[in-house]
Amino acid sequence: MLLREIQPGDLLRVTGTVIQPDDPDAPARLTVDALEVLEAAPLPVTGNCG
């Protein structure tokens, strides 16, 4: 699955490592090892009924 196929509301499992630097002003670093879609978000309903 490509990252651009993931939609808002999808239930994801992300595994990896977060590294907090010694310098509190520096941003944390996230390394993602795997990303899995557990459940896709429901498709929005479009159009008029009736």
Secondary structure, DSSP 4 states (H G I P E B T S, - for coil): --GGG--TT-EEEEEEEEE--SSTTSPPEEEEEEEEEEEPPPPPP-S---
